Amino acid sequence: MKKNIIENKEKPLQVIDYDAIKKNAQFFRALLGTSKLCAVLKNNAYGHGLTHVARHIVEFIDCFAVGSCDEAEQIQFLNKDVLILLPQNLRNAERAIKAGFILTLDSFDTFEIIGQAAKNVGKSARVHLKIDSGMSRLGFNISQTDDLTAALSGSKTLVEGVFSHFYGDSVTDCDKQFEYFNNCLNVLQKSINRPLIRHIANTGATLLSDKYHLDMVRVGLGLYGYGNDGLLPAKKVYADVIAAKSVHAGSVAGYGAIYKCEKDSEIAVINVGYANGLARRLVGSEIAINGQKCAVVAICMAMSLVDVTGLNVKSGDVATVLGDGINISNNEVIIYELLCNLR
């Protein structure tokens, strides 16, 4: 039971267990055999702190993946390969090429930007080709591969890898994309006469089957403790109970009269709301106060209301909003969203 853990009564407390992230990295390292491990640290390492996470896992990984040149520069000092997953504008592509980062080549528009950047810098660009195997987000499709290989010949673009991304987590979904990805690889490999680092597996696919591991896997969510019972959730968010009151049957709790108490109830107010990343769509989810689970009945900007009937909750008690066995994600607010935004 955590008492007096929050000193600042104006906001919730976020706790990150970096040893847990380190152990999760070790878990995947042991699982992979000879395949490389790419740690996905985009968007501030899913809200866990980019440089802190990178420092703790650097000895177990082969490559980092980030979303921007700014993020890549923050971990450049660790002397690992860094793959920038999103296409970059000309200025950032030049920065990336100068620093030796790996750029994602996902379209002919990006190809032109990278080519111009390499010319401006006077240095070959390192790239991984992105294949759109079914998500319809970024990447080339198989009908473009011949034109792509023709464009690459004679350019200052050094293709080091080819990758894609699964959209589902079932064997059926993954196998369909995996076949498409391999067909694209076969076409590309005929023209690119060097070994390529092939990667398509995210956390889910990495755990689903080793046939998806190829030369490298990209693990994001698993590093932070989700996807397998053997992983350790690293992020914990606690809030204070700032008020507790008894209300009569029929009383409204929160805005819009959406929730009405069916009986005489006890309501606790905690100092976390949608301004802290607790989305209103999480009404009905269970948190814990003093180790006892209770339902969130209303979410406001900086406060939420919780039904604590019969639990003897008082002001100053501590609510666990995430972690310590509490996962309030649902079909509308997935765990990725909570990790990135809840604080």
C-alpha angles and dihedrals in degrees: 000000000000115000128175092003093133117068098169106068093190098072142018123266123245119204123189120196103207092179087062090054089049091052091048090053089051089051092057094041089057091046097053107060108191096352116107122247118227113191113213109220101163120143095026092313092303089307096311099106119275103226095037092054093044093052093051097051104031094107093057102046137070101203142010124223121205138168103237146022089250090059092045091054091052091063099032090106090070091069097226129130111270122203116201105212100195125066112258134216121246097270094049092043088056090050091049095049092048090052094046096243120154115248127208113241105202107151144010089259089058089045090059092048093049091045092052092045092051090050092049092049096040092228135105116258119234110220144173114210115232118218120200099221095172114312094095091219115102131349149059123289126221094262089063099050096092092051089045096054090046090053092048095055108096095009127120090244119115109203108208101163149010125215147166139181132242117232097196140040102222125098089238093055094042095047091052092054093039091058092049091048092051091049089055090047092054091055094046095045092058090064101032104068100198135076112274128208104239120201135163107139121108122187094286095049092043089059094039100061139344090226087079094053096085111159097329142004128209112223120188115141093036092059089060094050110268134112101049136045090234092064126091119230105230105191123076127178122194130184135189126245100237097178139012126191144166117238133187128245110279094030118141118238115200133343127335098017087266092140122045122178110245091203140008103302146178117235126195123200116212126192100243128090144147091302085066093048098268097135119216089235087073093073106128094034120123126243126172131246117189087350094303121116118236136169126254107230101178137014122203131176098279102359138053131198121227130191105234099164110164095004100102094230119173139182111285095035118126126244122205108217098171132008133022088082095317117120112165096180118126139173091289101040108038124200091255089062093049094049092050098044113021110097 
